[in-house]
Amino acid sequence: MQFVYRFPVVRGIQAGREYYIGMVPLKMLSKLFQDDEEYVLPEYRAQRKLNEARIPVISKYILENRDDYVFSALAASIDGEFSFKELEKGIGTGILEVSMDARFLINDGQHRKAAILSALEEDETLADETISVVFFEDKGLDRSQQIFTDLNKHAVKTSNSIAELYDSRDELAVITRNVIAKIDFLNQYTDKEKDNLGKYSSNLFTLNTFYTANKRMIRKVGVTERTEEVLLKYWSMITENIEQWQELENHQISKVDLREKYIVTQAVVIQALGRTGNYFYRHPEEDMNKFLPKLRKIDWQRAAEQWKLRNIKANGRMINSDAAIILTSNVIKQGIGIPLTEDEQFREEKFLKNISK
């Protein structure tokens, strides 16, 4: 057999089958992995159809983080003849030689591969960098499809909260973590891993809820050198002036009663508070101390008439749409004396007109 591909690899065994892990230069990916399988009917492929929209996102990640991007291994099946030559008996390292007629089929990592090739077109210095590839022997289409299924079936996407907890590149994520950490009440009751809380969770909020609320707060202006200072002051004052949060701190109300009788722990309210905060972010000359203490006068009870159909459906379930966030923010703004924008005023009048019919 004639060989053209030679990979230094480490041999391993899973389920009684040998597999090999090697380092492949990025410039070799286009030669090893052809895209012709992309156009075959799904039942005759060993991989899902490429989602073109993902490629520029991943490619941008590489190019913007040129000095510290990270990729996990690709997984591929070798359809053809190959031979492993151990350097020294028993050590499990050696050279994997693959026939020039063999095909390499990606079982996991097709979007990473496509994004790397796209990034290479813009930055040729990536060419000699490497990515690890796990090579399996191709035992036919059924086996390749099963490998794809096994590698992806039990994969769990990380929650937004934990991604924001660990992300050091996203300035707003870093600022949000810092702000939460500095406000004792929020730090105590914010889950930094989950995006959804169970009915009996010991936490009241998620990190992702505050992150997205902060995005609403800084919208159009973006992160500046004063962002953390403003957000810290704003959320500190929010915490001080929502009476039910203070009552929980002082053991005057239970978490069960807080969740069931009031809406101040609901995501739609936190998002509405973020939207409300945009006014102060855009108008640094305004004194929050003149407005935010008036939050104490807002009726946050679920049964309050002002929330019906605004953020609570007729059946009592919460509404978490953008429209509900705007309408909830309208109540907060009016309650503390902040003027509505033209769009907010239009939506408010339309809402009031609809419920009066």
Contacts in CASP RR format, 6 or more apart in sequence:
PFRMAT RR
TARGET T0000
AUTHOR 0000-0000-0000
METHOD contacts of the structure
MODEL  1
MQFVYRFPVVRGIQAGREYYIGMVPLKMLSKLFQDDEEYVLPEYRAQRKL
NEARIPVISKYILENRDDYVFSALAASIDGEFSFKELEKGIGTGILEVSM
DARFLINDGQHRKAAILSALEEDETLADETISVVFFEDKGLDRSQQIFTD
LNKHAVKTSNSIAELYDSRDELAVITRNVIAKIDFLNQYTDKEKDNLGKY
SSNLFTLNTFYTANKRMIRKVGVTERTEEVLLKYWSMITENIEQWQELEN
HQISKVDLREKYIVTQAVVIQALGRTGNYFYRHPEEDMNKFLPKLRKIDW
QRAAEQWKLRNIKANGRMINSDAAIILTSNVIKQGIGIPLTEDEQFREEK
FLKNISK
1 81 0 8 1.000
1 83 0 8 1.000
1 99 0 8 1.000
2 99 0 8 1.000
2 100 0 8 1.000
3 83 0 8 1.000
3 97 0 8 1.000
3 98 0 8 1.000
3 99 0 8 1.000
3 100 0 8 1.000
4 98 0 8 1.000
4 99 0 8 1.000
4 100 0 8 1.000
5 32 0 8 1.000
5 96 0 8 1.000
5 97 0 8 1.000
5 98 0 8 1.000
5 100 0 8 1.000
5 102 0 8 1.000
6 95 0 8 1.000
6 96 0 8 1.000
6 97 0 8 1.000
6 98 0 8 1.000
7 20 0 8 1.000
7 22 0 8 1.000
7 23 0 8 1.000
7 24 0 8 1.000
7 95 0 8 1.000
7 96 0 8 1.000
7 98 0 8 1.000
7 135 0 8 1.000
8 22 0 8 1.000
8 23 0 8 1.000
8 93 0 8 1.000
8 94 0 8 1.000
8 95 0 8 1.000
8 96 0 8 1.000
9 20 0 8 1.000
9 21 0 8 1.000
9 22 0 8 1.000
9 84 0 8 1.000
9 93 0 8 1.000
9 94 0 8 1.000
9 95 0 8 1.000
9 96 0 8 1.000
9 135 0 8 1.000
10 20 0 8 1.000
10 21 0 8 1.000
10 22 0 8 1.000
10 92 0 8 1.000
10 93 0 8 1.000
10 94 0 8 1.000
11 18 0 8 1.000
11 19 0 8 1.000
11 20 0 8 1.000
11 84 0 8 1.000
11 86 0 8 1.000
11 92 0 8 1.000
11 93 0 8 1.000
11 94 0 8 1.000
12 18 0 8 1.000
12 19 0 8 1.000
12 20 0 8 1.000
12 21 0 8 1.000
12 92 0 8 1.000
13 19 0 8 1.000
17 136 0 8 1.000
17 137 0 8 1.000
18 84 0 8 1.000
18 137 0 8 1.000
19 134 0 8 1.000
19 135 0 8 1.000
19 136 0 8 1.000
19 137 0 8 1.000
20 84 0 8 1.000
20 96 0 8 1.000
20 134 0 8 1.000
20 135 0 8 1.000
21 73 0 8 1.000
21 132 0 8 1.000
21 133 0 8 1.000
21 134 0 8 1.000
21 135 0 8 1.000
22 96 0 8 1.000
22 132 0 8 1.000
22 133 0 8 1.000
22 134 0 8 1.000
22 135 0 8 1.000
23 130 0 8 1.000
23 131 0 8 1.000
23 132 0 8 1.000
23 133 0 8 1.000
24 32 0 8 1.000
24 74 0 8 1.000
24 130 0 8 1.000
24 131 0 8 1.000
24 132 0 8 1.000
24 133 0 8 1.000
25 127 0 8 1.000
25 128 0 8 1.000
25 129 0 8 1.000
25 130 0 8 1.000
26 116 0 8 1.000
26 120 0 8 1.000
26 126 0 8 1.000
26 127 0 8 1.000
26 128 0 8 1.000
26 129 0 8 1.000
26 130 0 8 1.000
26 131 0 8 1.000
27 120 0 8 1.000
27 127 0 8 1.000
27 128 0 8 1.000
29 113 0 8 1.000
29 116 0 8 1.000
29 117 0 8 1.000
29 131 0 8 1.000
30 117 0 8 1.000
32 76 0 8 1.000
32 104 0 8 1.000
33 76 0 8 1.000
33 104 0 8 1.000
33 105 0 8 1.000
33 106 0 8 1.000
33 113 0 8 1.000
34 103 0 8 1.000
35 50 0 8 1.000
37 45 0 8 1.000
37 46 0 8 1.000
37 47 0 8 1.000
37 105 0 8 1.000
38 45 0 8 1.000
38 49 0 8 1.000
38 50 0 8 1.000
42 48 0 8 1.000
42 49 0 8 1.000
44 141 0 8 1.000
45 145 0 8 1.000
46 77 0 8 1.000
46 105 0 8 1.000
46 107 0 8 1.000
46 141 0 8 1.000
46 144 0 8 1.000
46 145 0 8 1.000
46 147 0 8 1.000
46 148 0 8 1.000
47 105 0 8 1.000
47 106 0 8 1.000
47 107 0 8 1.000
47 110 0 8 1.000
47 148 0 8 1.000
48 110 0 8 1.000
48 148 0 8 1.000
50 110 0 8 1.000
50 111 0 8 1.000
50 114 0 8 1.000
51 111 0 8 1.000
54 111 0 8 1.000
54 115 0 8 1.000
55 111 0 8 1.000
55 114 0 8 1.000
55 115 0 8 1.000
55 118 0 8 1.000
56 115 0 8 1.000
56 118 0 8 1.000
57 115 0 8 1.000
58 111 0 8 1.000
58 112 0 8 1.000
58 114 0 8 1.000
58 115 0 8 1.000
59 115 0 8 1.000
59 116 0 8 1.000
59 118 0 8 1.000
59 119 0 8 1.000
59 122 0 8 1.000
61 69 0 8 1.000
61 115 0 8 1.000
62 69 0 8 1.000
62 115 0 8 1.000
62 116 0 8 1.000
62 119 0 8 1.000
62 123 0 8 1.000
62 126 0 8 1.000
63 119 0 8 1.000
63 122 0 8 1.000
63 123 0 8 1.000
65 169 0 8 1.000
66 123 0 8 1.000
71 112 0 8 1.000
71 116 0 8 1.000
71 131 0 8 1.000
72 112 0 8 1.000
72 132 0 8 1.000
73 131 0 8 1.000
73 132 0 8 1.000
73 133 0 8 1.000
73 134 0 8 1.000
74 106 0 8 1.000
74 108 0 8 1.000
74 109 0 8 1.000
74 112 0 8 1.000
74 113 0 8 1.000
74 131 0 8 1.000
74 132 0 8 1.000
74 133 0 8 1.000
74 134 0 8 1.000
75 106 0 8 1.000
75 107 0 8 1.000
75 108 0 8 1.000
75 109 0 8 1.000
75 133 0 8 1.000
75 134 0 8 1.000
75 136 0 8 1.000
75 147 0 8 1.000
75 151 0 8 1.000
76 104 0 8 1.000
76 105 0 8 1.000
76 106 0 8 1.000
76 107 0 8 1.000
76 133 0 8 1.000
76 134 0 8 1.000
76 135 0 8 1.000
76 136 0 8 1.000
77 104 0 8 1.000
77 105 0 8 1.000
77 107 0 8 1.000
77 135 0 8 1.000
77 136 0 8 1.000
77 137 0 8 1.000
77 138 0 8 1.000
77 143 0 8 1.000
77 144 0 8 1.000
77 147 0 8 1.000
78 98 0 8 1.000
78 102 0 8 1.000
78 103 0 8 1.000
78 104 0 8 1.000
78 135 0 8 1.000
78 136 0 8 1.000
78 137 0 8 1.000
78 138 0 8 1.000
79 102 0 8 1.000
79 103 0 8 1.000
79 104 0 8 1.000
79 105 0 8 1.000
79 138 0 8 1.000
79 140 0 8 1.000
79 144 0 8 1.000
80 98 0 8 1.000
80 99 0 8 1.000
80 101 0 8 1.000
80 102 0 8 1.000
80 103 0 8 1.000
80 138 0 8 1.000
81 98 0 8 1.000
81 99 0 8 1.000
81 101 0 8 1.000
81 102 0 8 1.000
82 96 0 8 1.000
82 97 0 8 1.000
82 98 0 8 1.000
82 99 0 8 1.000
82 102 0 8 1.000
82 137 0 8 1.000
83 96 0 8 1.000
83 97 0 8 1.000
84 94 0 8 1.000
84 95 0 8 1.000
84 96 0 8 1.000
84 97 0 8 1.000
85 94 0 8 1.000
85 95 0 8 1.000
85 96 0 8 1.000
85 97 0 8 1.000
86 92 0 8 1.000
86 93 0 8 1.000
86 94 0 8 1.000
87 93 0 8 1.000
87 94 0 8 1.000
87 95 0 8 1.000
96 135 0 8 1.000
98 104 0 8 1.000
103 138 0 8 1.000
105 138 0 8 1.000
105 144 0 8 1.000
106 113 0 8 1.000
107 136 0 8 1.000
107 144 0 8 1.000
107 147 0 8 1.000
107 148 0 8 1.000
107 151 0 8 1.000
108 147 0 8 1.000
108 148 0 8 1.000
108 151 0 8 1.000
108 152 0 8 1.000
112 131 0 8 1.000
116 126 0 8 1.000
116 131 0 8 1.000
119 126 0 8 1.000
120 126 0 8 1.000
120 127 0 8 1.000
136 147 0 8 1.000
138 144 0 8 1.000
159 193 0 8 1.000
159 194 0 8 1.000
159 195 0 8 1.000
159 208 0 8 1.000
160 195 0 8 1.000
160 208 0 8 1.000
160 211 0 8 1.000
161 191 0 8 1.000
161 192 0 8 1.000
161 193 0 8 1.000
161 194 0 8 1.000
161 195 0 8 1.000
161 206 0 8 1.000
161 207 0 8 1.000
161 208 0 8 1.000
161 211 0 8 1.000
162 192 0 8 1.000
162 193 0 8 1.000
162 207 0 8 1.000
164 170 0 8 1.000
164 173 0 8 1.000
164 176 0 8 1.000
164 177 0 8 1.000
164 207 0 8 1.000
164 208 0 8 1.000
164 211 0 8 1.000
165 173 0 8 1.000
165 177 0 8 1.000
165 192 0 8 1.000
165 193 0 8 1.000
165 207 0 8 1.000
167 173 0 8 1.000
167 174 0 8 1.000
168 174 0 8 1.000
171 223 0 8 1.000
171 227 0 8 1.000
172 211 0 8 1.000
172 214 0 8 1.000
172 215 0 8 1.000
172 218 0 8 1.000
172 223 0 8 1.000
172 227 0 8 1.000
173 211 0 8 1.000
175 214 0 8 1.000
175 223 0 8 1.000
175 227 0 8 1.000
175 228 0 8 1.000
175 231 0 8 1.000
176 207 0 8 1.000
176 210 0 8 1.000
176 211 0 8 1.000
176 214 0 8 1.000
176 231 0 8 1.000
177 192 0 8 1.000
177 207 0 8 1.000
178 228 0 8 1.000
178 232 0 8 1.000
179 186 0 8 1.000
179 210 0 8 1.000
179 214 0 8 1.000
179 228 0 8 1.000
179 231 0 8 1.000
179 232 0 8 1.000
179 235 0 8 1.000
180 186 0 8 1.000
180 187 0 8 1.000
180 190 0 8 1.000
180 192 0 8 1.000
180 207 0 8 1.000
180 210 0 8 1.000
181 187 0 8 1.000
182 232 0 8 1.000
182 236 0 8 1.000
183 232 0 8 1.000
183 235 0 8 1.000
183 236 0 8 1.000
183 239 0 8 1.000
185 239 0 8 1.000
185 245 0 8 1.000
185 249 0 8 1.000
186 205 0 8 1.000
186 210 0 8 1.000
186 235 0 8 1.000
186 239 0 8 1.000
189 202 0 8 1.000
189 203 0 8 1.000
189 204 0 8 1.000
189 205 0 8 1.000
190 203 0 8 1.000
190 204 0 8 1.000
190 205 0 8 1.000
190 206 0 8 1.000
190 207 0 8 1.000
190 210 0 8 1.000
191 197 0 8 1.000
191 201 0 8 1.000
191 203 0 8 1.000
191 205 0 8 1.000
191 206 0 8 1.000
191 207 0 8 1.000
192 206 0 8 1.000
192 207 0 8 1.000
194 201 0 8 1.000
194 203 0 8 1.000
194 206 0 8 1.000
195 206 0 8 1.000
195 208 0 8 1.000
196 206 0 8 1.000
197 203 0 8 1.000
197 204 0 8 1.000
197 205 0 8 1.000
197 206 0 8 1.000
199 259 0 8 1.000
202 255 0 8 1.000
204 255 0 8 1.000
204 258 0 8 1.000
204 259 0 8 1.000
204 265 0 8 1.000
205 265 0 8 1.000
205 270 0 8 1.000
206 267 0 8 1.000
209 267 0 8 1.000
209 270 0 8 1.000
209 271 0 8 1.000
210 235 0 8 1.000
210 270 0 8 1.000
212 271 0 8 1.000
213 270 0 8 1.000
213 271 0 8 1.000
213 273 0 8 1.000
213 274 0 8 1.000
213 275 0 8 1.000
214 231 0 8 1.000
214 274 0 8 1.000
216 271 0 8 1.000
216 274 0 8 1.000
216 275 0 8 1.000
216 278 0 8 1.000
216 325 0 8 1.000
217 231 0 8 1.000
217 234 0 8 1.000
217 274 0 8 1.000
217 275 0 8 1.000
217 277 0 8 1.000
217 278 0 8 1.000
217 281 0 8 1.000
218 227 0 8 1.000
218 231 0 8 1.000
218 278 0 8 1.000
218 281 0 8 1.000
219 278 0 8 1.000
220 278 0 8 1.000
220 282 0 8 1.000
221 281 0 8 1.000
221 282 0 8 1.000
226 284 0 8 1.000
230 280 0 8 1.000
230 281 0 8 1.000
230 284 0 8 1.000
233 288 0 8 1.000
234 277 0 8 1.000
234 280 0 8 1.000
234 281 0 8 1.000
234 288 0 8 1.000
234 292 0 8 1.000
237 288 0 8 1.000
237 289 0 8 1.000
237 292 0 8 1.000
237 293 0 8 1.000
238 273 0 8 1.000
238 292 0 8 1.000
238 295 0 8 1.000
239 245 0 8 1.000
239 246 0 8 1.000
240 246 0 8 1.000
241 292 0 8 1.000
241 293 0 8 1.000
241 294 0 8 1.000
241 295 0 8 1.000
241 296 0 8 1.000
242 264 0 8 1.000
242 295 0 8 1.000
242 296 0 8 1.000
242 300 0 8 1.000
243 296 0 8 1.000
244 253 0 8 1.000
244 258 0 8 1.000
244 262 0 8 1.000
244 264 0 8 1.000
244 300 0 8 1.000
245 264 0 8 1.000
247 253 0 8 1.000
247 258 0 8 1.000
248 254 0 8 1.000
248 255 0 8 1.000
248 258 0 8 1.000
258 264 0 8 1.000
258 265 0 8 1.000
259 265 0 8 1.000
260 302 0 8 1.000
261 301 0 8 1.000
261 302 0 8 1.000
261 303 0 8 1.000
262 300 0 8 1.000
262 301 0 8 1.000
262 302 0 8 1.000
263 269 0 8 1.000
263 300 0 8 1.000
263 301 0 8 1.000
263 302 0 8 1.000
263 307 0 8 1.000
263 311 0 8 1.000
263 312 0 8 1.000
263 318 0 8 1.000
264 300 0 8 1.000
266 311 0 8 1.000
266 318 0 8 1.000
267 318 0 8 1.000
267 320 0 8 1.000
268 311 0 8 1.000
268 318 0 8 1.000
268 319 0 8 1.000
268 320 0 8 1.000
268 324 0 8 1.000
268 325 0 8 1.000
268 328 0 8 1.000
269 300 0 8 1.000
269 311 0 8 1.000
269 328 0 8 1.000
271 320 0 8 1.000
271 325 0 8 1.000
271 328 0 8 1.000
272 311 0 8 1.000
272 325 0 8 1.000
272 326 0 8 1.000
272 328 0 8 1.000
272 329 0 8 1.000
272 331 0 8 1.000
272 332 0 8 1.000
273 329 0 8 1.000
273 332 0 8 1.000
274 329 0 8 1.000
275 325 0 8 1.000
275 326 0 8 1.000
275 329 0 8 1.000
276 329 0 8 1.000
276 332 0 8 1.000
276 333 0 8 1.000
276 336 0 8 1.000
276 338 0 8 1.000
279 286 0 8 1.000
279 333 0 8 1.000
279 338 0 8 1.000
280 286 0 8 1.000
280 288 0 8 1.000
280 291 0 8 1.000
291 336 0 8 1.000
291 337 0 8 1.000
291 338 0 8 1.000
292 336 0 8 1.000
294 335 0 8 1.000
294 336 0 8 1.000
294 337 0 8 1.000
295 332 0 8 1.000
295 336 0 8 1.000
297 335 0 8 1.000
298 331 0 8 1.000
298 332 0 8 1.000
298 335 0 8 1.000
298 336 0 8 1.000
299 306 0 8 1.000
302 312 0 8 1.000
302 316 0 8 1.000
306 331 0 8 1.000
307 328 0 8 1.000
307 331 0 8 1.000
308 314 0 8 1.000
308 355 0 8 1.000
309 351 0 8 1.000
309 355 0 8 1.000
310 319 0 8 1.000
310 324 0 8 1.000
310 327 0 8 1.000
310 328 0 8 1.000
310 331 0 8 1.000
310 351 0 8 1.000
311 318 0 8 1.000
311 319 0 8 1.000
311 324 0 8 1.000
311 325 0 8 1.000
311 327 0 8 1.000
311 328 0 8 1.000
312 318 0 8 1.000
312 319 0 8 1.000
313 319 0 8 1.000
323 347 0 8 1.000
326 344 0 8 1.000
326 347 0 8 1.000
327 347 0 8 1.000
327 348 0 8 1.000
327 351 0 8 1.000
329 344 0 8 1.000
330 340 0 8 1.000
330 344 0 8 1.000
330 347 0 8 1.000
330 348 0 8 1.000
333 339 0 8 1.000
333 340 0 8 1.000
333 344 0 8 1.000
334 340 0 8 1.000
340 348 0 8 1.000
END
